[in-house]
């Protein structure tokens, strides 16, 4: 659980993200305002062609601001993953154990979200852009999830959503498809020209008294089926 000191530490992160976004927006506004006063059309054209770099800077700053969450916290759950503000693996273990105790006779639906070809984003754009993608995906998951759901970054480009309360496999698959579509439909161009991000998603049910690792292993196997099938899709394994 987050402590007051955790909340205090999160405030500078949120404030810094806002400051960076404001600075990027101000720099872009200044460039736009200066265009009409440039001496000739050739100079104006050159200045216009330089705008995409400034637009990418604004997009990157906005993604960081979105990932920082409301000022005063990085995430409503106070997660400890430093990059995204989501829960880390140890918090996921604790939260899923609490859900199992709360609903001892119901399976826990686990959704594993793997970003497709993140290494390609790092190689083609930059590592900073890859980190911004991770933050943006975390923001999409927040926006599409309920307060009782547990959101975690399990490591690298793998995210886990544990659905709180009794949920059927059919319902979990619908949620997973909504997450997939939201990730694909995010405004990725703000982070880089021609950038496109998709995710493969595996769904598994953790039976009562079953370990989280076993459920995640099945969700991971479903992810591999997605990858073999062309990625950017949802699958489940019993």
Secondary structure, DSSP 8 states (H G I E B T S, - for coil): ---HHHHHHHHHHHHHHHHHHHHHHHHHHHHHHHHTTSSSHHHHHHHHHTHHHHHHHHHHHHHHHHHH-STT-SSTT----TTT-SB-HHHHHHHHHHHHHHTTTS-EEEEEEEETTHHHHHHHT-HHHHHHHHHHHHHHHHHHS-TTSEEEEEETTEEEEE--S---HHHHHHHHHHHHHHHHTS-GGGGSTT----EEEEEEEE-TT--HHHHHHHHHHHHHHHHHTTSS-EEE--
